[in-house]
Amino acid sequence: MAEQRRTRTVYRLPPCQSGDVERMESWLQDMAEKGLVLEKQGIFWWGLFCFRREEPRPIQYRLFSGWQEPSLRNIWQSKNVLPPKEEKEFHASYGWEYVAQRDGFSIYAREGETGREMHTDPAVQAIDVGAVWAWTRLYLLMYVVLNALLLVLFGFESYCMIVAAATVADMVLRLGSLRRLRKRLERGEPLDHHRPWRRYARFYRGGLVLLFVLLDLCLVLQLQNPGEVRMEPYPGDPPFPTVQELVPQGEFQPKEDWRNWYAEESTLLCPVKLETWEEGEVLLPDGQREAVFLYVEYYETRFPRFAEKIARDLLKEDRKGSTQSFEELPLGDLGVDASMLYSMDGRWTILLLQNGEKVLRSNLWQDSGAAIPLETWTEQMAKAIQ
């Protein structure tokens, strides 16, 4: 009964990168002897392998590449393109059945421990391995150039940079394995289809686990807002006007509690991020009192493109956050690259500005609008990023 309740599908992390042909073949064969047989096309994202439970038995596995050296004609071919029908039929005539594809290698399987090998000439195998090595090197170059371009134009979140770095590291390890294997084959040394893999697997899988832990940690920190919040008014002069500067003829009296705070943050692509919240009353010259709060987000980035991305993300966030209505309000020319004034749910009036490397988003609320005229607020905020 216990055996019947066991699931027929099992997932396993590989013990090595795809370029380590000998350890990969040895591992798959050991899995079959434990009753875990690789499923058809049973390889998923990040190389997770899918097995089905069957009777333990010897199954030979071989990794074969029929790729050619990269050229202008085949440069856009997929690294996981299926082998041609003729190739699969030829190998099937000797008992080798196509199973799956991984990073330029076709995986073939054959029942039993004896029979004709797929390839026995190390010189021919060296050519096949050399083609995969050349393609991997090309993919690495293209990947680095593309991600460097995206980093310059748009910037990356921390978890994106970790994924990019992990992918580059995996490609570098793969290149090293392929190069060492090719050199051995060129010297006439045959492949070791039963190479020990367990000791190496501890380091490789440990690295994958560490990667996922780092990604989870970055995601948690991102959700929790890593900027430190201080429950007190900003101690210096911020690079934008405060409530008191917007009402020079009145007197701002902040609330003596947690409702006046600021938060600062600095990253590689955004050296300055400052948030302030001011809440209190403005005592006007005629003796009237006006309740006011002013929220400001201010960014100084490395590149204008990154500032444009931040402004787009803030606007998108506000559009999604409006539960009832989102209305764009008329706004004159403020002398900045991009500007927008809008109302959310009929309660909040928000100003969003971007100029060069700077972004400013401000939310103003007041009882009647007598303390800070709308034109004064928008014009003074725009001057702060010019």
Stockholm file with secondary structure:
# STOCKHOLM 1.0

chainA/1-386         MAEQRRTRTVYRLPPCQSGDVERMESWLQDMAEKGLVLEKQGIFWWGLFCFRREEPRPIQYRLFSGWQEPSLRNIWQSKNVLPPKEEKEFHASYGWEYVAQRDGFSIYAREGETGREMHTDPAVQAIDVGAVWAWTRLYLLMYVVLNALLLVLFGFESYCMIVAAATVADMVLRLGSLRRLRKRLERGEPLDHHRPWRRYARFYRGGLVLLFVLLDLCLVLQLQNPGEVRMEPYPGDPPFPTVQELVPQGEFQPKEDWRNWYAEESTLLCPVKLETWEEGEVLLPDGQREAVFLYVEYYETRFPRFAEKIARDLLKEDRKGSTQSFEELPLGDLGVDASMLYSMDGRWTILLLQNGEKVLRSNLWQDSGAAIPLETWTEQMAKAIQ
#=GR chainA/1-386 SS CHHHHSCSEEEECCSSCTTCHHHHHHHHHHHHHTTEEEEEEEECGGGCEEEEECCCCCEEEEEECCCCCCCTTTTTCCTTCCCCHHHHHHHHTTTCEEEEEETTEEEEEEESSCSCCSCCCHHHHHHHHHHHHHHHHHHHHHHHHHHHHHHHHTCCCHHHHHHHHHHHHHHHHHHHHHHHHHHHHHTTCCCCTTCCCHHHHHHHHHHHHHHHHHHHHHHHHHHHCCSEEESSCCSSCCSSCCHHHHCTTSEEEECSSTTSEEEEECCSSCSEEEEEEEEEEEECTTSCEEEEEEEEEEEECSSHHHHHHHHHHHHHHHHHHCSSCEEEECCCCCSSSEEEEEEETTTEEEEEEEETTEEEEEEEEESSSCSSCHHHHHHHHHHHTC
#=GC SS_cons         CHHHHSCSEEEECCSSCTTCHHHHHHHHHHHHHTTEEEEEEEECGGGCEEEEECCCCCEEEEEECCCCCCCTTTTTCCTTCCCCHHHHHHHHTTTCEEEEEETTEEEEEEESSCSCCSCCCHHHHHHHHHHHHHHHHHHHHHHHHHHHHHHHHTCCCHHHHHHHHHHHHHHHHHHHHHHHHHHHHHTTCCCCTTCCCHHHHHHHHHHHHHHHHHHHHHHHHHHHCCSEEESSCCSSCCSSCCHHHHCTTSEEEECSSTTSEEEEECCSSCSEEEEEEEEEEEECTTSCEEEEEEEEEEEECSSHHHHHHHHHHHHHHHHHHCSSCEEEECCCCCSSSEEEEEEETTTEEEEEEEETTEEEEEEEEESSSCSSCHHHHHHHHHHHTC
//
